[in-house]
Amino acid sequence: MKKIVLTGGGTAGHVYPALAVAERLTDFELHYIGSNGMEKEILKNYPNIKYHEIPTVKLERKLTFKNLLIPFKLAKSVKQSKKILKEISPDIIFSKGGFVAVPVAMAGKKLNFPIISHESDLSFGLANKIILHFCTVMCTTFEPTGEKNKKCVHTGQPIRRKIFHGKTIPLNFNNSNPTILVLGGSLGAQFLNEIIIKNLDALTKKFNIIHIAGKKNYKDIKHENYKIVPYADNIEDYYTTADIVISRAGSGVINELLALEKPMLLIPLSKKCSRGDQIENAKLFQNLGYCEMLEEEEYNYEIFINKLEKIIKNKEKIQKNMKKTAKNNAVDNICDLIKKYIKN
């Protein structure tokens, strides 16, 4: 039986696309190399994938004393990854990026294993900029991302099958108002949480609100036409229940919403605490007519509510734009590449 090592982590956005690929590789022995973080928790639900833990170091963009320790910690991670890879002897490695994947890619290159990586965002993240030097092929969600690099192949964003099989959640709201799903990614989003909770009285007069707040920011709030939960393993059911979605602009989530034709208001993570990748994603989706966008620095309640009402008014037009998008066959594209490079 062929063996594949999956790797990537830091957020669920790095893990779930890798699992979307894994669920198609039914004739492979599956392994996952990750940290003692979110990916380890998620993989507990996948007993068919053997988990291997390594020490990892987060790559910091800002000047900090911690950066002086990175070379030593990274060397330790590479050494451990090399040991695990030798034991498994995989036919190929599939990396979904994030700082967790860097030492695995470096070790894999030293051992001459073929490595296929994937970049979700419109521009390369720091980890994938490094991994690009070690991988055999870099797959991209967006066509412009790697068009000038010969290693890059446009495949689209891999999406799990379960996303397309959601069931409506019985919430017993006592009106026929549109239902808005609010989510800030796997770790939650403090900025989005504050917008919703501060304006709860006004918002629930016009909308029903389902609010996924994140485990760290969750507070049990009781309010008419409002439901708050810390986290949702069954996110597909929440997608199905919602008419529109307010979200950050991580590529994984917005491509799932695009595939489901769910109109969205995207409030991307500010450049103050990111490299601006979510802003790029949101601008692209807005230009394609899939969403409305609101940057944190531009926020006020009047603009916010106007954009929500505009989405409700133009819902059919937005969904028509979404239908024009080619069918998402990213998983097939990636699996074809995996099998091609194993054969070669």
Secondary structure, 3 states (H helix, E strand, C coil): CEEEEEECCCCHHHHHHHHHHHCCCCCEEEEEEECCCHHHHHHCCCCCEEEEECCCCCCCCCCCHHHHHHHHHHHHHHHHHHHHHHHHCCCEEEECCCCCHHHHHHHHHHCCCCEEEEECCCCCCHHHHHHCCCCCEEEECCCCCCCCCCCEEECCCCCCHHHHHCCCCCCCCCCCCCEEEEECCCCCCHHHHHHHHHCHHHHHHHCEEEEECCCCCCCCCCECCEEEECCCCCHHHHHHHCCEEEECCCHHHHHHHHHCCCCEEECCCCHHHCCCHHHHHHHHHHHCCCEEECCHHHCCHHHHHHHHHHHHHCHHHHHHHHHCCCCCCHHHHHHHHHHHHHHC
